[in-house]
Amino acid sequence: MKKLTINQWAEEDRPREKMMLKGAEALSDAELLAILIGSGNTEESAVSLMQRVLSTCSNDLNQLGKWEVQDFSRFKGFGPAKSITIMAALELGKRRKLQEHPERTTIRSSKDIYEIFHPLLCDLTHEEFWVLLLNQASRVIDKSRISRGGIDQTTADVRSILREALMQRATQIALIHNHPSGSPRPSTDDQRLTQLVQKGAQTMNIRLIDHVIVTDGVYYSFNDEGMI
């Protein structure tokens, strides 16, 4: 049986027309993604193709957000242009979420820290180490990436961390890094670094309020666990 192209469907079933008639919320994830890629392949419509792509990552857009061009290329009809279009759209979604946290957010708990950094770190396949700089009222002054590491670990220099705090007149800081492995448990090196930063910060009258290890969905807080 010859497959129907999207243009041969009933108008209300075509993703673009459906979105115009009913709004974006009426479309499935596959239909929204089909609008982005525009066409499928010789056997599948754009919607069918995106349904199959999504099924490969458990219909989880967070998993899809970790894909690279080579992951999409496994599917017939996906060249670099379509792959990059979807990757760009998912990156915009991440940036939109980041903008929900204005720079002058007040930090009241480890969850506040996690919610700021989760969109930044959750999809990375390498470790990054960041410092969050706060004023006396626990309001965010700035956030700064200290280092970017390999697949297993990153090296954060204590002097670099404290220099950032001094340059921006922060009186409180929080350390943040991700574990691409998915396990939020701190390593011995994580614990040692935390102690070194805490000791160095105290000599400069700067308070280390937390060290949060971020993974996709869960986190570990040194403060919550009584380790600071």
Backbone torsions as a table, in degrees:
resi	resn	phi	psi	omega
1	MET	NA	130.0	-179.8
2	LYS	-70.9	132.7	-177.8
3	LYS	-74.4	149.5	175.8
4	LEU	-85.2	135.5	171.6
5	THR	-78.2	164.6	179.5
6	ILE	-58.1	-35.9	-179.1
7	ASN	-66.0	-17.4	178.7
8	GLN	-93.9	-4.8	178.4
9	TRP	-74.5	164.1	169.3
10	ALA	-57.9	139.3	-172.9
11	GLU	-54.1	-38.0	-177.0
12	GLU	-70.7	-12.2	179.4
13	ASP	-97.5	-8.8	177.6
14	ARG	-76.1	133.5	-174.2
15	PRO	-55.0	-46.8	-178.3
16	ARG	-64.4	-47.3	-179.4
17	GLU	-65.7	-38.7	179.2
18	LYS	-62.9	-39.4	179.2
19	MET	-65.9	-39.5	179.1
20	MET	-67.0	-37.1	-177.0
21	LEU	-80.0	-38.6	-169.5
22	LYS	-118.1	-9.8	-178.0
23	GLY	93.0	158.1	-175.8
24	ALA	-62.5	-32.0	-177.1
25	GLU	-65.7	-16.4	-179.9
26	ALA	-82.2	-11.0	-177.0
27	LEU	-93.1	146.1	173.4
28	SER	-75.5	167.5	175.9
29	ASP	-57.3	-42.3	-179.0
30	ALA	-62.9	-39.6	179.8
31	GLU	-67.6	-40.1	178.0
32	LEU	-63.9	-42.7	178.8
33	LEU	-68.3	-32.7	178.4
34	ALA	-63.5	-35.0	176.5
35	ILE	-61.1	-38.1	-178.6
36	LEU	-67.0	-43.8	-174.9
37	ILE	-84.1	-21.6	171.9
38	GLY	81.7	-38.3	-178.0
39	SER	-150.2	159.6	178.5
40	GLY	-99.6	-128.2	176.5
41	ASN	-132.6	-169.3	-174.4
42	THR	-68.9	-18.7	-179.6
43	GLU	-106.5	-19.9	-172.4
44	GLU	-133.4	145.8	170.2
45	SER	-73.5	170.3	177.7
46	ALA	-59.5	-39.4	-179.6
47	VAL	-66.3	-46.8	-179.9
48	SER	-61.5	-40.3	179.0
49	LEU	-62.6	-44.3	-179.2
50	MET	-70.7	-30.5	174.1
51	GLN	-62.0	-40.5	-179.5
52	ARG	-70.6	-40.3	176.9
53	VAL	-60.4	-47.5	-178.4
54	LEU	-64.2	-36.3	180.0
55	SER	-63.5	-28.0	179.6
56	THR	-68.1	-28.2	178.8
57	CYS	-112.6	34.7	174.2
58	SER	59.2	30.3	-179.3
59	ASN	54.2	34.9	-176.7
60	ASP	-113.3	111.7	-179.0
61	LEU	-65.8	-26.9	176.6
62	ASN	-64.9	-40.9	175.5
63	GLN	-66.1	-41.6	179.6
64	LEU	-61.7	-32.4	179.1
65	GLY	-66.0	-14.6	178.0
66	LYS	-90.4	-7.9	-175.2
67	TRP	-72.4	149.1	173.5
68	GLU	-110.5	175.5	-177.0
69	VAL	-54.7	-39.8	-177.0
70	GLN	-66.6	-26.4	177.7
71	ASP	-69.6	-42.4	178.4
72	PHE	-68.4	-31.5	-174.2
73	SER	-66.8	-9.0	176.3
74	ARG	-68.2	-16.6	-174.8
75	PHE	-104.3	131.6	178.8
76	LYS	-59.0	132.6	-179.9
77	GLY	98.0	-5.7	-179.2
78	PHE	-105.1	105.7	170.6
79	GLY	-101.0	-177.0	-179.5
80	PRO	-58.0	-37.3	-176.3
81	ALA	-62.6	-48.1	179.4
82	LYS	-66.3	-40.7	-179.9
83	SER	-60.2	-47.8	-177.3
84	ILE	-68.1	-32.6	176.8
85	THR	-60.5	-45.6	179.4
86	ILE	-68.8	-41.9	178.9
87	MET	-60.7	-39.1	179.2
88	ALA	-66.8	-40.9	179.7
89	ALA	-64.1	-41.2	179.2
90	LEU	-68.8	-34.1	176.1
91	GLU	-66.1	-39.0	176.4
92	LEU	-62.5	-38.9	176.8
93	GLY	-61.8	-39.4	177.6
94	LYS	-64.8	-43.2	-179.3
95	ARG	-67.1	-34.2	176.1
96	ARG	-62.4	-40.3	178.7
97	LYS	-65.7	-37.8	178.2
98	LEU	-61.5	-35.3	-177.8
99	GLN	-74.0	-6.8	174.2
100	GLU	-71.4	-12.2	-178.0
101	HIS	-115.0	90.8	178.6
102	PRO	-60.9	157.1	-173.9
103	GLU	-61.1	-21.9	-178.6
104	ARG	-99.2	30.8	174.4
105	THR	-61.2	141.6	174.5
106	THR	-91.5	129.8	-179.4
107	ILE	-92.9	118.0	-179.7
108	ARG	-113.6	-16.8	-175.8
109	SER	-158.6	170.8	176.7
110	SER	-63.6	-30.3	179.2
111	LYS	-63.5	-36.4	177.3
112	ASP	-60.9	-41.5	178.9
113	ILE	-65.7	-46.3	-179.9
114	TYR	-58.2	-42.7	-176.4
115	GLU	-68.1	-27.4	175.3
116	ILE	-72.4	-41.8	-170.8
117	PHE	-95.4	-18.3	-179.9
118	HIS	-55.1	-48.1	179.2
119	PRO	-62.7	-29.6	-179.7
120	LEU	-73.9	-35.5	-167.0
121	LEU	-113.2	-16.2	-167.8
122	CYS	-65.0	-28.9	-175.2
123	ASP	-97.2	-0.6	-174.1
124	LEU	-74.5	144.5	175.9
125	THR	-100.5	2.6	175.8
126	HIS	-128.2	163.4	179.0
127	GLU	-84.4	142.8	170.0
128	GLU	-131.1	147.7	-179.2
129	PHE	-119.5	126.7	-177.0
130	TRP	-125.6	157.9	170.7
131	VAL	-125.1	135.6	176.7
132	LEU	-102.3	125.5	-174.8
133	LEU	-104.8	129.0	-174.8
134	LEU	-126.8	154.2	173.4
135	ASN	-92.0	-174.1	-175.5
136	GLN	-62.6	-27.5	-179.4
137	ALA	-88.8	12.0	179.6
138	SER	64.7	27.1	175.0
139	ARG	-97.1	143.1	-175.1
140	VAL	-69.4	126.8	171.9
141	ILE	-89.9	-47.6	-177.2
142	ASP	-169.4	168.2	171.0
143	LYS	-130.1	141.0	-173.1
144	SER	-138.7	132.1	175.6
145	ARG	-81.0	125.0	-178.2
146	ILE	-89.9	-40.2	-178.4
147	SER	-157.3	159.6	177.4
148	ARG	-128.8	125.7	-173.2
149	GLY	-111.2	-164.7	179.4
150	GLY	-89.0	-153.3	-175.6
151	ILE	-72.5	-26.7	-172.6
152	ASP	-109.7	-33.8	-173.1
153	GLN	-155.7	162.3	175.9
154	THR	-129.8	154.0	179.8
155	THR	-109.0	117.0	179.4
156	ALA	-106.7	124.5	-178.9
157	ASP	-87.8	124.7	-177.3
158	VAL	-58.4	-40.3	-179.4
159	ARG	-63.0	-38.9	179.3
160	SER	-64.6	-40.0	179.6
161	ILE	-63.1	-49.0	-177.3
162	LEU	-70.8	-31.4	176.8
163	ARG	-62.8	-41.5	177.4
164	GLU	-59.9	-42.8	-179.9
165	ALA	-63.6	-43.3	-178.7
166	LEU	-67.9	-41.6	-178.2
167	MET	-63.5	-33.0	-176.9
168	GLN	-105.2	13.3	174.9
169	ARG	55.9	37.1	177.2
170	ALA	-77.5	139.6	176.2
171	THR	-104.5	-10.6	177.1
172	GLN	-139.9	147.7	177.6
173	ILE	-139.0	157.0	170.7
174	ALA	-131.4	141.1	176.7
175	LEU	-96.8	142.6	-179.7
176	ILE	-142.6	132.4	167.7
177	HIS	-148.7	164.9	-176.9
178	ASN	-107.9	157.0	172.4
179	HIS	-118.6	100.2	179.4
180	PRO	-59.1	-21.2	179.8
181	SER	-64.8	-21.3	-178.0
182	GLY	95.8	-13.2	177.7
183	SER	-90.3	124.6	-178.5
184	PRO	-84.6	-4.0	-175.3
185	ARG	-65.9	135.9	-178.9
186	PRO	-73.2	145.5	174.6
187	SER	-86.7	172.2	175.9
188	THR	-60.7	-39.1	178.0
189	ASP	-64.1	-39.0	177.5
190	ASP	-60.2	-43.2	-178.8
191	GLN	-67.7	-41.0	-179.2
192	ARG	-64.4	-44.2	179.9
193	LEU	-62.7	-41.1	179.3
194	THR	-59.0	-44.3	179.5
195	GLN	-64.2	-40.0	179.5
196	LEU	-65.5	-43.2	179.6
197	VAL	-66.5	-42.2	179.8
198	GLN	-61.1	-43.1	180.0
199	LYS	-65.2	-44.3	179.3
200	GLY	-65.4	-39.7	-179.2
201	ALA	-64.8	-39.2	-179.1
202	GLN	-60.0	-36.2	-179.5
203	THR	-68.4	-17.9	-179.7
204	MET	-108.1	11.1	179.5
205	ASN	61.1	37.0	175.6
206	ILE	-113.8	133.9	-176.7
207	ARG	-96.8	126.0	171.9
208	LEU	-86.7	111.2	-174.5
209	ILE	-89.2	-24.8	-177.8
210	ASP	-171.7	162.3	167.7
211	HIS	-133.2	114.1	-174.7
212	VAL	-110.6	126.0	176.1
213	ILE	-99.5	121.1	-172.6
214	VAL	-102.5	132.2	166.8
215	THR	-129.1	178.3	-177.4
216	ASP	-81.5	88.8	176.3
217	GLY	122.8	-28.7	179.4
218	VAL	-138.1	164.6	178.3
219	TYR	-147.7	166.2	176.7
220	TYR	-123.0	130.6	179.2
221	SER	-114.7	120.4	176.3
222	PHE	-61.3	-37.0	-179.7
223	ASN	-67.0	-46.2	-179.9
224	ASP	-61.5	-32.2	-177.3
225	GLU	-90.1	6.9	177.1
226	GLY	72.9	23.0	-178.3
227	MET	-97.3	1.0	174.5
228	ILE	-129.8	NA	NA
